[in-house]
Amino acid sequence: MVIKILGSGCKNCKKLYHNTILAISELELDAAVIKITDFAEIAKYNTMRMPALVLDEKVIAKGKVLSKEEIKKLIS
């Protein structure tokens, strides 16, 4: 499983990354979490609402910081 956090590296992006790490840890998943800050790369996902959460190349959330519990529901 590959999870990507799309965003500029702002406070909200960092919080989403942190919450994602906590969620996969609690679920005991074997997943890679990658931050994508390059806007050319972000544009490939066809979203400009940041931060965005991508699971296995599919955008599953955009434009808000999800809580750890919300992330757990989306990825499990």
C-alpha positions in Angstrom: 0.0 0.0 0.0 1.3 3.4 -0.9 -0.2 6.6 0.6 0.7 10.0 -0.7 0.1 13.4 0.9 -0.2 16.1 -1.7 0.5 19.7 -0.7 3.0 22.5 -0.4 4.4 21.5 3.0 2.2 23.8 5.0 0.9 23.3 8.5 -2.2 21.4 7.3 -0.2 19.1 5.1 2.1 18.3 7.9 -0.8 17.5 10.2 -2.4 15.3 7.6 0.9 13.4 7.2 1.2 13.0 11.0 -2.4 11.8 11.3 -1.8 9.3 8.5 1.3 7.9 10.2 -0.7 7.4 13.4 -3.6 5.7 11.5 -1.4 3.2 9.7 0.5 2.5 12.9 -2.7 1.8 14.8 -4.0 -0.4 12.0 -0.6 -2.2 11.9 -0.5 -1.8 8.1 2.5 -2.2 5.9 2.3 1.1 4.0 4.7 3.6 2.6 3.7 7.3 3.2 5.2 9.8 0.8 5.0 13.6 0.8 4.5 15.2 -2.6 5.3 18.9 -2.7 6.2 19.4 -6.3 3.2 21.1 -8.0 3.9 19.5 -11.4 3.6 16.1 -9.7 0.5 17.2 -7.8 -1.1 18.4 -11.0 -1.0 14.8 -12.3 -3.6 13.9 -9.7 -6.1 16.4 -11.1 -6.7 18.2 -7.9 -5.7 21.7 -6.7 -7.4 21.4 -3.3 -4.7 20.8 -0.7 -3.9 18.9 1.3 -5.0 15.8 -0.5 -4.7 12.1 0.4 -3.9 9.5 -2.2 -4.3 5.8 -1.7 -2.7 3.6 -4.3 -2.8 6.4 -6.9 -6.5 7.3 -6.2 -7.3 10.6 -4.6 -9.6 9.7 -1.6 -9.7 13.0 0.2 -8.9 16.6 -0.7 -9.1 20.1 0.8 -9.2 19.2 4.5 -7.1 17.8 7.3 -8.6 14.4 8.1 -8.5 13.1 11.7 -6.7 9.9 12.4 -10.0 8.1 12.8 -11.3 9.4 9.4 -8.1 8.2 7.8 -8.5 4.8 9.4 -12.0 4.4 8.0 -10.9 5.4 4.5 -7.9 3.1 4.3 -9.2 0.0 6.1 
